[in-house]
Amino acid sequence: TQGVLLSAWSTETAPKKQNYTSVHEAVKAGDVEQLASMIKSGASINEVDEVHRFTPLQCAAHSGSLECLHWLLWHGADTTQVTVRGWTAAHLAAIRGQDACMQALLLNGADAAARDDRGCTAAHLAAAHGHSYTLQTLLRTGADVNVSDRNDWKPVHYAAFHGRLGCLQLLVRWGACVDDVDNNGNLPAHLAAVEGHLHSRNDHGETPRDLGDHPEAQEVLAFPAHDAAFKGDLSVLRGLVRSGVINVNDRDDKGSTLLHKAAEQGHIHCLQWLIEMGADCDITNDAGETPKDVAKRFVHLAAVALLTPRTGDSNCSDEELDANNVKGFETHGVEGSTDSKEDLTLDKTEKKNARIRAYHKIKELERLLEIAYSNYRQLGGITEEERKMKKESKAEKELEAQLEYERLRREKLESQLDDYRAEISQLRECRQKTRTPSATSWCFFTHSTLKYLRFRLSGWDRTQLLRQLCFQELL
């Protein structure tokens, strides 16, 4: 069976030694140097193990040998090769909850939609085994949340059947339909009932239906482990995690893990147990806070002291990394994000050396990339960056030319405006002269008017008009 096969493989974790009988032993031990030596000596990078029929890449994905997996991907290991059950390396990473391995596989082109002999994708297997962190990685890279296997089971059916509450919550938040039926007409709720998950009782003797009758307890029903961590109830928390219902790195609707909840209330005993179970101290909630940040905000100094050595704070330093200064590689901020604990037993020195090798790889590739760019330019090629700079320079020149045109146009308009203002001033002066009659004109007008009035008007009328004209003249 699936479980027997995987458990048998897990119990065969090999201690590190100088020489191995096969590439697979070196991969299981996480010895990347021996792996590279054996491949260069003629061993096939896609060699199949005689017992489990695993390739080195599948072996690395299953055991969590992250550095070996990186090396194999760099050197062209086949991500599509399958086991006797039709599992690819991505399927095995999903079964084991090796999230970092899953990220590396997907980044290197592994097919998240590949199906095994039962039609299951990696999302089905991650949901079935309760690895919500790995399931979230798959969903974020575009995996179909409602994909069906040959029995028309979707990931939500697997999560319900196996009682994986954390995965079920995650799938629903990503749009999984809880009303879809399988080939036998079963809803996810039916499958949960078949396995007894709807009749199981908590420490208070309540079933899920009992809790559903109390709307005020909805938050507790949705995230029981988070509620237990918040209250400091280690017995309930331990039972939920060990039963596989909840994973130690599951998040609630605010992105908080069990560590966040325990740190908020300063429950040291819960924090210690969660850390022992492999909880990731570097996961941030929706507010961008780690469990240590939460403990600081609520002034739980003992919790801060407990979480400080386990948080990758040194990676936040503004100082540049130096390959000659090993202190910069002693801590980290990514490792531990997998759902399951590693099969490897690497000590701090081996992990530090792995980070140094990865950093040297970065520097080597940067040097080779610069050489490749130089070769490309010598052959007359234009890089994307240069093409972009050329395009931006052209746009800049066009804008400068347009700006110069607008400047000249403005100067011309200002000159025209000055001319119009001068013309308006002259017209105003002319109008003023036209409206104001001269004294001679006024006298001539008065004399002519009086002669006319003497001739046309009677004596009394002439007298009245003359008085009015004289009065107006005085005004």
DASULCOR-V630565 format. One record per residue. N is the residue number from 0. NEAR is the number of other C-alpha atoms within 12 Angstrom. Layout:
{{N,NEAR} {N,NEAR}}
This chain:
{{0,9} {1,19} {2,12} {3,11} {4,21} {5,22} {6,18} {7,15} {8,28} {9,24} {10,15} {11,20} {12,28} {13,27} {14,21} {15,23} {16,18} {17,18} {18,20} {19,23} {20,16} {21,30} {22,40} {23,47} {24,34} {25,36} {26,48} {27,43} {28,38} {29,46} {30,37} {31,36} {32,27} {33,28} {34,40} {35,28} {36,22} {37,26} {38,27} {39,14} {40,13} {41,14} {42,20} {43,25} {44,36} {45,30} {46,26} {47,25} {48,24} {49,14} {50,16} {51,27} {52,24} {53,38} {54,39} {55,52} {56,55} {57,51} {58,52} {59,51} {60,47} {61,46} {62,48} {63,47} {64,45} {65,43} {66,41} {67,42} {68,45} {69,36} {70,34} {71,39} {72,30} {73,23} {74,21} {75,20} {76,31} {77,29} {78,40} {79,29} {80,30} {81,29} {82,32} {83,21} {84,22} {85,25} {86,39} {87,43} {88,51} {89,55} {90,50} {91,48} {92,50} {93,46} {94,43} {95,45} {96,44} {97,46} {98,42} {99,38} {100,48} {101,51} {102,36} {103,36} {104,42} {105,35} {106,20} {107,25} {108,22} {109,31} {110,31} {111,43} {112,31} {113,32} {114,29} {115,29} {116,18} {117,20} {118,25} {119,38} {120,42} {121,52} {122,55} {123,51} {124,45} {125,48} {126,49} {127,37} {128,42} {129,47} {130,51} {131,48} {132,45} {133,48} {134,52} {135,39} {136,37} {137,44} {138,35} {139,20} {140,23} {141,18} {142,29} {143,30} {144,38} {145,31} {146,34} {147,30} {148,28} {149,18} {150,20} {151,25} {152,39} {153,42} {154,50} {155,52} {156,48} {157,44} {158,42} {159,39} {160,33} {161,36} {162,38} {163,40} {164,42} {165,46} {166,47} {167,47} {168,35} {169,41} {170,39} {171,27} {172,22} {173,24} {174,18} {175,27} {176,26} {177,30} {178,19} {179,24} {180,22} {181,26} {182,15} {183,14} {184,16} {185,25} {186,26} {187,36} {188,31} {189,27} {190,29} {191,27} {192,22} {193,19} {194,20} {195,18} {196,26} {197,26} {198,20} {199,21} {200,17} {201,24} {202,15} {203,11} {204,12} {205,18} {206,20} {207,28} {208,21} {209,19} {210,24} {211,17} {212,13} {213,15} {214,14} {215,11} {216,18} {217,17} {218,19} {219,22} {220,27} {221,28} {222,34} {223,37} {224,45} {225,43} {226,31} {227,34} {228,41} {229,30} {230,25} {231,29} {232,27} {233,27} {234,19} {235,26} {236,37} {237,30} {238,21} {239,32} {240,35} {241,20} {242,20} {243,29} {244,36} {245,43} {246,50} {247,48} {248,46} {249,47} {250,38} {251,36} {252,20} {253,20} {254,26} {255,36} {256,45} {257,53} {258,55} {259,52} {260,44} {261,43} {262,43} {263,36} {264,34} {265,33} {266,32} {267,31} {268,26} {269,36} {270,42} {271,28} {272,26} {273,37} {274,30} {275,18} {276,26} {277,26} {278,37} {279,39} {280,46} {281,37} {282,35} {283,29} {284,26} {285,15} {286,15} {287,16} {288,26} {289,35} {290,44} {291,41} {292,32} {293,33} {294,31} {295,24} {296,19} {297,21} {298,17} {299,23} {300,22} {301,22} {302,35} {303,32} {304,22} {305,28} {306,34} {307,22} {308,19} {309,31} {310,31} {311,25} {312,23} {313,20} {314,19} {315,15} {316,15} {317,9} {318,11} {319,14} {320,22} {321,14} {322,21} {323,13} {324,15} {325,20} {326,22} {327,26} {328,31} {329,28} {330,29} {331,28} {332,25} {333,21} {334,32} {335,33} {336,36} {337,43} {338,42} {339,38} {340,30} {341,32} {342,31} {343,31} {344,21} {345,24} {346,14} {347,16} {348,16} {349,22} {350,26} {351,24} {352,28} {353,31} {354,29} {355,27} {356,23} {357,23} {358,23} {359,19} {360,20} {361,16} {362,17} {363,14} {364,16} {365,14} {366,14} {367,14} {368,16} {369,15} {370,14} {371,16} {372,21} {373,16} {374,15} {375,16} {376,17} {377,12} {378,11} {379,10} {380,15} {381,18} {382,20} {383,13} {384,13} {385,15} {386,14} {387,13} {388,14} {389,15} {390,15} {391,14} {392,14} {393,14} {394,14} {395,14} {396,14} {397,14} {398,14} {399,14} {400,14} {401,14} {402,14} {403,14} {404,14} {405,14} {406,14} {407,14} {408,14} {409,14} {410,14} {411,14} {412,14} {413,14} {414,14} {415,14} {416,14} {417,14} {418,14} {419,14} {420,14} {421,14} {422,14} {423,14} {424,14} {425,14} {426,14} {427,14} {428,14} {429,13} {430,13} {431,12} {432,12} {433,11} {434,10} {435,13} {436,14} {437,12} {438,11} {439,11} {440,12} {441,15} {442,14} {443,14} {444,16} {445,20} {446,16} {447,14} {448,19} {449,21} {450,15} {451,14} {452,21} {453,18} {454,13} {455,13} {456,17} {457,13} {458,13} {459,13} {460,15} {461,20} {462,16} {463,15} {464,20} {465,22} {466,15} {467,14} {468,20} {469,14} {470,11} {471,11} {472,13} {473,8} {474,7}}
